[in-house]
């Protein structure tokens, strides 16, 4: 569980990076921190405002992200413009207030939903996704593309159940 993993850290601010920072813009960290200093409980980066971008998006990923972002906002009312790019910073003190039910890629969907449900405030900042150091994306476009709507549906229908992700094993098999 995320809370258990982070409980012993001597920090009051947590930077959650799902893929270990290889394409994240380090300059964004200070801007994210500024948002916490302004009173927000969390801040998320977005690759889609005009002053941002991605060197990693393909046209298929771009279109998929836009479709999923619109669906995400309609289903949950979460005002994020890049729900699949979880480069964020948040106050550690919020973690005891909600229970996460996933430990996989769909964390990027569940985390902002749980924050909104618990009444925490968050905002977004523009950021650029840099080229990957290893020049290889870990995203499996079509498999991950099925996983995201499943995560959105699961959170709506089974908001407290765990381990309902049939695509995790499929993704593991496809990536071998």
C-alpha positions as a Markdown table, in Angstrom:
| # | Residue | x | y | z |
|---|---|---|---|---|
| 1 | Unk | 0.0 | 0.0 | 0.0 |
| 2 | Unk | 1.3 | 3.5 | -0.9 |
| 3 | Unk | 0.7 | 4.8 | 2.6 |
| 4 | Unk | 2.7 | 1.9 | 4.2 |
| 5 | Unk | 5.6 | 2.5 | 1.8 |
| 6 | Unk | 5.7 | 6.2 | 2.5 |
| 7 | Unk | 4.9 | 6.2 | 6.2 |
| 8 | Unk | 8.5 | 6.0 | 7.4 |
| 9 | Unk | 9.9 | 8.7 | 5.1 |
| 10 | Unk | 11.0 | 11.8 | 7.0 |
| 11 | Unk | 9.2 | 14.1 | 4.5 |
| 12 | Unk | 6.1 | 16.2 | 4.6 |
| 13 | Unk | 6.0 | 16.4 | 0.9 |
| 14 | Unk | 6.0 | 13.5 | -1.5 |
| 15 | Unk | 6.9 | 13.4 | -5.1 |
| 16 | Unk | 5.3 | 10.4 | -6.8 |
| 17 | Unk | 6.9 | 9.3 | -10.0 |
| 18 | Unk | 5.5 | 6.1 | -11.5 |
| 19 | Unk | 8.3 | 5.5 | -14.0 |
| 20 | Unk | 11.6 | 6.5 | -12.4 |
| 21 | Unk | 12.1 | 10.0 | -13.7 |
| 22 | Unk | 13.7 | 9.3 | -17.0 |
| 23 | Unk | 11.5 | 11.6 | -19.0 |
| 24 | Unk | 10.2 | 14.0 | -16.3 |
| 25 | Unk | 11.3 | 17.7 | -16.4 |
| 26 | Unk | 13.2 | 18.3 | -13.2 |
| 27 | Unk | 12.5 | 22.1 | -13.5 |
| 28 | Unk | 8.9 | 21.3 | -12.8 |
| 29 | Unk | 9.6 | 20.2 | -9.2 |
| 30 | Unk | 10.1 | 23.8 | -8.0 |
| 31 | Unk | 6.9 | 25.0 | -9.7 |
| 32 | Unk | 5.0 | 22.0 | -8.2 |
| 33 | Unk | 6.3 | 22.9 | -4.8 |
| 34 | Unk | 5.2 | 26.5 | -5.2 |
| 35 | Unk | 1.6 | 25.3 | -5.7 |
| 36 | Unk | 1.8 | 23.5 | -2.3 |
| 37 | Unk | 3.2 | 26.7 | -0.8 |
| 38 | Unk | 0.1 | 28.5 | -2.1 |
| 39 | Unk | -2.1 | 26.2 | -0.1 |
| 40 | Unk | -2.9 | 23.3 | -2.5 |
| 41 | Unk | -2.7 | 19.8 | -1.1 |
| 42 | Unk | -1.3 | 18.5 | -4.4 |
| 43 | Unk | -0.1 | 19.6 | -7.8 |
| 44 | Unk | 0.0 | 17.6 | -11.1 |
| 45 | Unk | 2.0 | 18.2 | -14.3 |
| 46 | Unk | 0.3 | 18.4 | -17.6 |
| 47 | Unk | 1.8 | 17.9 | -21.1 |
| 48 | Unk | -1.1 | 19.5 | -22.9 |
| 49 | Unk | -1.4 | 23.2 | -22.1 |
| 50 | Unk | 0.1 | 25.4 | -25.0 |
| 51 | Unk | 3.3 | 26.1 | -23.1 |
| 52 | Unk | 4.1 | 22.4 | -22.5 |
| 53 | Unk | 4.5 | 19.3 | -24.6 |
| 54 | Unk | 5.9 | 15.8 | -25.0 |
| 55 | Unk | 8.8 | 14.4 | -26.9 |
| 56 | Unk | 7.4 | 10.9 | -26.1 |
| 57 | Unk | 3.8 | 11.1 | -27.4 |
| 58 | Unk | 2.9 | 9.4 | -30.7 |
| 59 | Unk | -0.2 | 10.5 | -32.6 |
| 60 | Unk | -2.0 | 7.4 | -31.3 |
| 61 | Unk | -1.0 | 8.1 | -27.7 |
| 62 | Unk | -1.9 | 11.8 | -28.0 |
| 63 | Unk | -5.4 | 11.0 | -29.3 |
| 64 | Unk | -5.9 | 8.3 | -26.7 |
| 65 | Unk | -4.8 | 10.6 | -23.9 |
| 66 | Unk | -7.3 | 13.3 | -25.0 |
| 67 | Unk | -10.1 | 10.8 | -25.2 |
| 68 | Unk | -9.3 | 9.3 | -21.7 |
| 69 | Unk | -8.9 | 12.8 | -20.2 |
| 70 | Unk | -12.3 | 13.8 | -21.5 |
| 71 | Unk | -13.9 | 10.6 | -20.2 |
| 72 | Unk | -12.1 | 11.0 | -16.8 |
| 73 | Unk | -13.4 | 14.6 | -16.4 |
| 74 | Unk | -16.9 | 13.5 | -17.3 |
| 75 | Unk | -17.0 | 10.5 | -15.0 |
| 76 | Unk | -15.4 | 12.0 | -12.0 |
| 77 | Unk | -15.4 | 15.8 | -12.4 |
| 78 | Unk | -11.6 | 15.9 | -11.8 |
| 79 | Unk | -10.2 | 18.9 | -13.5 |
| 80 | Unk | -7.0 | 17.6 | -14.9 |
| 81 | Unk | -5.9 | 17.8 | -18.5 |
| 82 | Unk | -3.4 | 15.0 | -18.4 |
| 83 | Unk | -4.7 | 12.2 | -16.2 |
| 84 | Unk | -2.2 | 9.6 | -17.5 |
| 85 | Unk | 1.0 | 11.6 | -16.7 |
| 86 | Unk | 1.4 | 11.2 | -13.0 |
| 87 | Unk | 4.2 | 13.6 | -12.3 |
| 88 | Unk | 3.0 | 15.1 | -9.1 |
| 89 | Unk | 3.8 | 16.4 | -5.7 |
| 90 | Unk | 1.5 | 16.2 | -2.6 |
| 91 | Unk | 1.5 | 16.7 | 1.1 |
| 92 | Unk | 2.2 | 13.5 | 3.0 |
| 93 | Unk | -0.5 | 14.4 | 5.5 |
| 94 | Unk | -3.3 | 13.6 | 3.1 |
| 95 | Unk | -2.4 | 9.9 | 2.8 |
| 96 | Unk | -4.3 | 8.7 | 5.9 |
| 97 | Unk | -7.5 | 10.3 | 4.6 |
| 98 | Unk | -8.2 | 7.8 | 1.8 |
| 99 | Unk | -7.5 | 4.2 | 0.9 |
| 100 | Unk | -5.9 | 3.3 | -2.5 |
| 101 | Unk | -7.1 | 0.0 | -4.0 |
| 102 | Unk | -4.5 | -0.3 | -6.8 |
| 103 | Unk | -0.8 | -0.9 | -7.0 |
| 104 | Unk | -0.4 | -0.8 | -10.8 |
| 105 | Unk | -0.5 | 1.7 | -13.7 |
| 106 | Unk | -4.1 | 2.6 | -12.9 |
| 107 | Unk | -2.8 | 4.4 | -9.8 |
| 108 | Unk | -2.7 | 7.5 | -12.0 |
| 109 | Unk | -6.5 | 7.4 | -12.4 |
| 110 | Unk | -7.3 | 6.4 | -8.8 |
| 111 | Unk | -5.1 | 8.9 | -6.9 |
| 112 | Unk | -6.7 | 12.1 | -8.2 |
| 113 | Unk | -10.2 | 10.6 | -7.8 |
| 114 | Unk | -9.6 | 9.7 | -4.2 |
| 115 | Unk | -8.2 | 13.1 | -3.5 |
| 116 | Unk | -11.3 | 14.8 | -4.9 |
| 117 | Unk | -13.6 | 12.4 | -3.0 |
| 118 | Unk | -11.8 | 13.2 | 0.2 |
| 119 | Unk | -12.1 | 17.0 | -0.4 |
| 120 | Unk | -8.5 | 17.8 | -1.0 |
| 121 | Unk | -7.4 | 20.6 | -3.3 |
| 122 | Unk | -5.1 | 20.3 | -6.3 |
| 123 | Unk | -4.0 | 22.1 | -9.3 |
| 124 | Unk | -2.0 | 21.5 | -12.5 |
| 125 | Unk | 1.0 | 23.1 | -14.0 |
| 126 | Unk | 2.4 | 22.9 | -17.6 |
| 127 | Unk | 5.4 | 20.7 | -18.0 |
| 128 | Unk | 7.4 | 19.2 | -20.8 |
| 129 | Unk | 8.0 | 15.5 | -21.1 |
| 130 | Unk | 11.6 | 15.1 | -22.3 |
| 131 | Unk | 12.9 | 12.4 | -24.6 |
| 132 | Unk | 13.5 | 9.2 | -22.7 |
| 133 | Unk | 17.1 | 8.5 | -21.6 |
| 134 | Unk | 17.0 | 4.9 | -22.8 |
| 135 | Unk | 14.9 | 6.0 | -25.8 |
| 136 | Unk | 12.4 | 3.2 | -25.1 |
| 137 | Unk | 9.0 | 3.9 | -23.8 |
| 138 | Unk | 7.5 | 1.5 | -21.2 |
| 139 | Unk | 4.0 | 2.3 | -22.5 |
| 140 | Unk | 2.3 | -0.6 | -24.4 |
| 141 | Unk | -0.1 | 1.6 | -26.3 |
| 142 | Unk | -3.0 | -0.9 | -26.9 |
| 143 | Unk | -2.7 | -2.9 | -23.7 |
| 144 | Unk | -2.4 | 0.1 | -21.5 |
| 145 | Unk | -5.2 | 1.7 | -23.6 |
| 146 | Unk | -7.6 | -1.1 | -22.5 |
| 147 | Unk | -6.4 | -0.9 | -18.9 |
| 148 | Unk | -7.3 | 2.8 | -18.4 |
| 149 | Unk | -11.0 | 2.6 | -19.3 |
| 150 | Unk | -11.2 | -0.6 | -17.1 |
| 151 | Unk | -9.7 | 1.3 | -14.2 |
| 152 | Unk | -12.2 | 4.2 | -14.7 |
| 153 | Unk | -15.1 | 1.7 | -14.8 |
| 154 | Unk | -13.8 | -0.3 | -11.9 |
| 155 | Unk | -13.6 | 2.8 | -9.7 |
| 156 | Unk | -17.2 | 3.7 | -10.6 |
| 157 | Unk | -18.7 | 0.3 | -10.1 |
| 158 | Unk | -16.5 | -1.2 | -7.4 |
| 159 | Unk | -15.0 | 1.8 | -5.6 |
| 160 | Unk | -13.5 | -0.2 | -2.7 |
| 161 | Unk | -12.5 | -3.5 | -4.3 |
| 162 | Unk | -8.9 | -4.5 | -5.0 |
| 163 | Unk | -7.1 | -6.4 | -7.7 |
| 164 | Unk | -9.7 | -6.3 | -10.4 |
| 165 | Unk | -7.3 | -5.6 | -13.2 |
| 166 | Unk | -7.4 | -8.4 | -15.8 |
| 167 | Unk | -5.1 | -6.4 | -18.1 |
| 168 | Unk | -2.1 | -6.5 | -15.7 |
| 169 | Unk | -1.3 | -10.1 | -16.6 |
| 170 | Unk | -2.0 | -9.4 | -20.3 |
| 171 | Unk | 0.4 | -6.5 | -20.2 |
| 172 | Unk | 3.1 | -8.6 | -18.5 |
| 173 | Unk | 2.8 | -11.3 | -21.2 |
| 174 | Unk | 2.8 | -8.8 | -24.1 |
| 175 | Unk | 5.9 | -7.0 | -22.8 |
| 176 | Unk | 8.0 | -10.1 | -22.5 |
